[in-house]
Amino acid sequence: MKRLLLMLLLLTSGTILLAQQGRVTGKVTDANGKGIEGVSVTIKGTKTGTTTNSAGDFSINVAKDATLAFSSVGFAAKEVTVTGSTLEVILQPTAGDLGEVVVVGYGIQKRANITGSVVALNNAAITKRQVSSSSQVLQGLAPGVTVQQQSGRPGADGASVRIRGESSILGNSNPLVVIDGMALDFTALNQIDPNAIESITVLKDAASTAIYGNRASGGVIVVKTKRATKKGVQLSYNNFFTKQSFTSLPNRVSAIDHMLLSNVAEQNRTGNPSAMVFSQALIDKYKTTPANNLDVIDTDWIDEVLTNSGFMQNHNVQLLSGGEKVNVFTSFTFFDQQGLIQNNRFKKYDIRFNPEFKLNDKLTLNGVFALTNSTTINPSTGSPEFIIRQAIGLPAIGGGKYGEGIYGTAAQSNNRNPIAMAEAAGTSETKGNNFLTRFGFNYHPIRGFELEGYWGMEKRNPHSKTFTKNVDIYQPNIATQGYDKITVWPGTTSLSESWRDDIYKTYLGQASYSFRLKDVHAIKVMAGGQSELFTSYFFGASRTGFINPNQPFLNLGSGLRDNNAGASELALAGFFGRINYAYNDKYLLELNGRRDGSSRFSQVRDKQWGTFGSASAGWIFSKEKFFDGMSNHISYGKLRFSIGANGNQNIGSNYVFDAFYCKSSA
């Protein structure tokens, strides 16, 4: 795990202010003195900040007399001026904007009328953090949602998100991600720049997720991207620059300490107090002679491996153009993330275009066009995590790097040198485009009645190329005061390439009708259907025996050829509906239902279709007359009850049932 050390560039000022920095520690609690986890702590006027731990504790470097801003879901924001080195902050609960409209499954609802367990984040909460992926935005902002960063590797540091814990023992527990109505896999969330997101809604319980049927067991994350809503033209630019480093590293063991400890270990192993792995004469020589990479070697493996900058930058330009008939949102993002070792980088370009055309008072057309181009580079002989682990465990007496292109044995019998692995043994590069498009309409023929539909497609075509080169391995020659080549590592040159073409298509149509009776009965009915088709094509080839390390082409290899290919399909279909009822805006009822079909299950055993549903009720007791005397203490109170069922079709491959068919002709 890594810590982000933030360097701020202010666009609104041409002057850089330098102030004395000091470390401030503190604790954030609620009114009862209980620590609050995940509170966002930022320096006012900047994007520099941190979050509180499970006990509510935090620490941050700030300038003297700086102001810290504290915010968390469910609590009123608070600002505190730093006057010392410690702070005690108490946050008061808040009911939030109860009139706010929240995006839910296949529709919208007022926050006050929601009877399921839902967390909604607006754009202000999303964009105030400097993160490399949108999944990290949820950390500390959504109660009941656990967010853990899985890796510090560029391009692979998206977070693991679990909504109310693991939902499956062996299956996939990732939440379903719905972007502008399109149900996509979890990786799609990290394709979107956080600056282009208008809102994120997390559906946590079965009452709110049942309408998504057989893919909602892990919860649902509903994302709505930005659209132009105000008249006129708005142009904005946002950026951040960040330098990454390790949170902590083990203390280095010098060559002398390594030899002394090795001797102690040998004596303990054999029971012989005079047993030695390294002679006292050699130890004395190391004590009196500076390291020279010849007969006295003292390699700092971590320092030699962590030679990349760890620099990360993000630039986003947005253009919003609003009018009476046409609204357009355009966004361009460039993101570049350098790793901590050589040949480790992730670079991404993202373009998004969201137009909306109001043809008349009844009919509106809308669209989404998004293109992401990304490049990921890693060493070919091991992941960055593996290479760093190797470096941490190697003895300082092992030869590392004697000069440019001159690598030592690392005191390993297999000559595996992590410095050479990072710098010279080749790269694994993945390039690809992710294209998403959606065409939709909204039609209001009469008051309260709405028809909505869309066609959408996502297309991904990653191309991966892994080329492994031989590295010359040397050992010191004391007589010549130079280095002799003794072997090459890993001993075989190889090239492997793969191409994928993944296509997702979906169609949706739905209708809703809302009305009121006698001003006390509010009713809304919604029903719709959706079909989805996933197709995937794959081709891969590999070869060994490449003479020229600068010509990584499959036809130039002299070894055996290997290739493979494959294709798969997955089809889904579903019909869904919802009924909302409210009496006097105090007593709430919601019913959800979905009939889902998936080709992943056996048709022979009639298991392809399943029915999922939920019921939830709410009572806003703060609107009762008996509560009038307590309104000064509790501004809003609601009791909720819900029950529901959903499913999980993520059970492995698209043809799991095929393993049970008898394919023999006998």
MINULO-979175 format. One record per residue (C-alpha): x, y, z. Coordinates in pm, whole numbers, plus 50000, padded with zeros to 5 digits. Example, Ala and Ser with C-alpha at 12.3 -4.5 7.8 and 13.67 -1.06 7.14 Angstrom:
<atoms>
512304955050780;513674989450714;
</atoms>
This chain:
<atoms>
500005000050000;501235034849923;500725069750055;500035098549827;502165129149899;500275157449739;501825187049555;499245214049478;499175237149176;496685265849211;495265277548882;493585308149030;496805323749149;500095331248982;501945332849314;503265302949506;503105308349881;505695291350097;504835287050463;506305268450753;504805233650768;503865215751088;502255182351162;498815183351319;497185152851473;493635150251594;490445130651643;487005134951490;484025122951694;480245125051691;478165141751959;478475110352176;482275109952160;482535080551920;485255082951657;484035087251298;485815067251030;486445080350678;485985117550749;487545138450472;490085163050616;491335188950367;493255221450385;490765248550289;491375263049945;493425233049834;492935196749738;495505184549989;494015162250255;493615129050428;490915107550589;490355095550944;491015059451044;488585035551214;489065053451548;488525088151398;492215097651424;494075117251157;497375135151095;498285160650829;501045185550746;499665221050739;500955256450744;500575278051053;497085293451092;495705271650810;492035261750811;491025225150795;487695214750644;485975183350778;483195165750589;481495131750598;478245116850476;475525121450737;477295149750920;477355187350878;480605200850733;482865219950970;485925242450940;488555246151213;491545269951222;494785253351329;496155269251645;498235240751783;499555206251709;496425187251821;492735190851739;489515176551880;486645180151632;482985171551690;480665167651391;476905171351418;474545148351225;472415162450946;469445149650753;470825163250429;468785179350153;465575159450180;464155175549868;467115164549659;466345141249370;468415109349382;469105085849091;467945050449174;467355019048970;465615028448644;464435062048773;464735089949026;463215096449367;463195123449629;465655115449905;462925119350169;460725092950002;463345065649962;462535034150159;465585013550059;469155017250181;470765042249946;473785065449959;474025094149710;477135114749632;477055146649427;479755161249205;481175183249482;481895152849701;483315133349407;485775158649265;487365171549585;489715141749601;492855135349399;492495099249293;493725078649001;490465059248959;486805066549022;486355036149248;488615052749507;486155081849535;483795060749746;486355055550023;485035070450346;482045087250181;479505058950173;478545041450500;478455003750464;480795004550166;484304990550214;486905003749972;490414989149967;493164998249726;494474965649584;497774977149437;500015007149389;500794996349034;500005022548768;496845013148584;495994986248837;495395006749151;491625006949125;489994998749455;488114967749560;484564977949656;482394956749882;478884967749972;477904953550311;480674927750296;481184897250078;478034885249905;479364852049777;481694825449920;483164814649587;481554837549330;482104873549230;481184899149498;481804930049285;478864954049267;477054959548939;477994992948781;475275011548590;476535041148387;473885063348229;471485033948242;473875008348090;474694978748315;478444972748280;481114953348467;482984968348760;486044978448555;483905003548363;483775025648671;487495032948646;487215042448279;485385074548375;487215105248493;485715116548828;485395152048692;482845139548435;480565123548696;477455142348806;476395118149080;477005083549222;474275064149401;475085032549594;472175008149633;472964986649934;470024964650036;467874939449850;464934963449851;466784988149630;468774963249420;466124936649345;465064955549034;468444945848881;467694908948938;470384883048881;473374906848894;472624926449209;473814903749490;476924925149541;474984957849541;474664983449265;476585015449189;474545039048969;476615065648791;475185095648609;477595115548395;477375153048353;475115171748114;474785208648043;471875223248239;472535260748250;472185284847963;475345298947812;478845285447772;481055274048059;484695264148022;486635248848311;490065233548367;491125211848659;494375194448733;496425178649004;500015167549042;500925140249289;504065121849388;503665086649519;505895069049767;505825039149997;504005042250325;506835023050490;509745000350403;511694975950621;514974988250763;517914979750541;520394953450660;523924963450558;526464938850421;528304937750756;525104931850954;524044905150706;527294885950755;527164888951134;523524877651150;524204848950908;526964836551138;524654838451440;521974819151251;524494792251154;525674789051513;522074785451634;521334759851363;524354737751432;524814743851802;528484751051730;529524785151870;532454786951629;530494779051313;530724806651052;529304813250707;531484843950658;535024845850794;536014871951047;538714883750806;536084891750543;533934909750799;536944930250914;537744939050554;534204952250502;534554973150819;537744990150699;537254992150321;534605013850153;532234996049915;533774994749566;531544969749378;534544946749337;535744928649648;533564949049886;529904949449779;527174966549979;524114969349752;521134990149862;518584969849669;515584991849743;517435023249640;518635006449320;515194993249223;513005023049316;514495046549058;511345059148886;509645091548989;506255079049108;504885110948953;501175113148872;499305140748689;495735146148573;494375173348344;490685178148266;489045203648037;485255206848025;482985226847796;479305230447881;476995247447633;473345251847728;470455266347533;466715264247481;466885234647243;470425220747255;472625212247554;476125198147512;478675185847764;482215178947641;485105166347852;488725158047774;491065141848027;494745132948018;496065111048299;499675099648341;500965077948625;504595067648665;505475037948881;508215034949140;510365011848926;511565015048568;509345004248276;506215009148483;503675034448361;499995040348286;498745066848047;495155074447951;493275098347723;489535101747776;487045120647558;483355123447646;480545140447452;477005141447597;474515160047372;470835166247439;468285179147188;464875191847296;462765188046981;459605201047149;457915202147489;457255164747473;460235148347303;463915149947397;466775130847236;470015124047422;473285106547359;476555095547513;479825091847324;482935082547520;486345070947400;489195060347627;492655052347496;495045037147748;498555022947761;499935001848046;503614992148069;505134967248314;508374947148324;507934914548133;509614891448386;507574900248691;505014924248831;506274955649009;505104940749338;507084908849277;510234927749179;510074949749487;509524919449713;512584903349556;514654934649624;513574936349987;514684900750056;518124901049888;521394903350085;523464934950051;526554914249962;524944904149633;526084922049321;523414945349185;524374969548911;528064976148847;527515000648564;525265007948269;524114974148137;526394955148377;524314934848623;525494911548898;524274877549017;522404892149317;523944863549518;521284841049364;521924806649219;519454814448940;521044849048877;517664866148907;518494902548964;515504925649036;517364956048902;517834938548568;514234926248577;512984961948605;515404978748366;516614955248095;514704922248067;511894935347848;508424949747886;504804939147884;502644965347715;498864966647681;497224992147455;493574995647378;490515016447312;487275015447504;484375030547311;480945035947464;477935050347287;474275054447377;471285069047190;468135075647388;464855094647402;462355107647658;458755112947551;456015129147763;452745125847567;450575136647861;451135149748208;452615123548440;453235098148164;456755092048035;458225068647776;461965062547774;464255040647568;467795037147446;470235016047251;473765013147385;477054996747297;480444992747459;483414980247258;486854971247395;489854959847190;492974955947406;496244944447246;498904930147476;502544924347383;505094908547617;508724906547504;511344890547729;515014897247652;518194881647785;520294902048025;524054897448049;525164887848401;528664897248524;530894890548820;533814911448948;537374903048838;539724915049111;542824908948898;541674931048611;539644954648826;536774948848587;533824925748527;533524893148336;530354881248166;529444847048305;525924839848173;522644854648055;519314856348233;516604843348200;518244823047923;515404823747668;513994852247465;510274851147399;507414871447257;503704867047317;500864888047177;497124887347225;494164905747079;490654908447218;487454922347074;484724925247337;481344939647239;478364946747463;474994957347319;471814965747504;468264977447433;465894991947690;462365004947689;460295015947985;457175035748069;456095053148388;452955070648506;452635091748819;449535108548960;447915120649282;444435113649420;442715138349653;446105154449723;447015127449977;447625096649761;450765098249546;451205068749310;453855060849052;453975029548837;456915019648617;457484989548390;460054980848128;462154954947952;465814951347860;467934928147648;471734925047653;474294906147448;477994901647525;480324887747257;484044882047298;486714871647048;490294863147139;493474854546950;496934849047093;500324838146960;503804833147103;507294823346992;510804819747135;514354823947006;514774860646914;518284871046816;517764908546783;516354923747105;515274954646913;513014935846670;510094921046869;508084906146582;506634871046581;508014861846238;511604868046354;511614841346624;513414808646555;511654787046816;508384768346809;505224787046724;502164785746944;498754801546895;495244798847026;491884815546973;488394815147112;484994831547124;482104832847366;478654848247402;476384857547690;472764868247649;470534884147912;466884894647905;464734909748175;461374925448252;461054948148552;458554970248731;458054992149035;455135006949227;455585036349464;452825047949696;452825076049951;449975086450177;450075122350293;453835121850229;454265103350559;453515066750493;455565051550213;455395018650025;457515005249739;457274972449548;459924960849299;459954930549073;462074915948796;461964884948578;465474877248454;466894852648205;470564843548155;472214820547902;474784810748165;472334786048312;471074753548166;468034754947943;467564717347974;466834719648346;464704750948301;467084771748513;467634801048280;464884822948425;464424835848777;462094859648957;463314885749204;461344910549408;461294933249709;458944952649932;459794982050154;457845006050370;458645038150550;457085060450813;458225096550841;457315100451207;458805135251231;455755147851037;453325135351301;451655160751530;452935143651843;456465150951724;456055188751702;457585194452043;460765175951948;461415192551612;464095214651767;466095183651856;465325160451565;464555177451235;463785145851041;463055110151140;461975079750942;461525042951017;462125018450732;461374981750678;462424961650375;462634926150246;463874914149910;465734888949701;468294891749424;470654868449243;474174862649118;474804850348766;478574856048792;479364819448850;482394815648624;482534810548249;479624815248012;479294777647968;479654762848317;476824738148258;478664724147953;480974704448185;478074681648282;477184671147928;478374637447803;480314643747483;481294607947408;479824590847104;479754557347285;
</atoms>
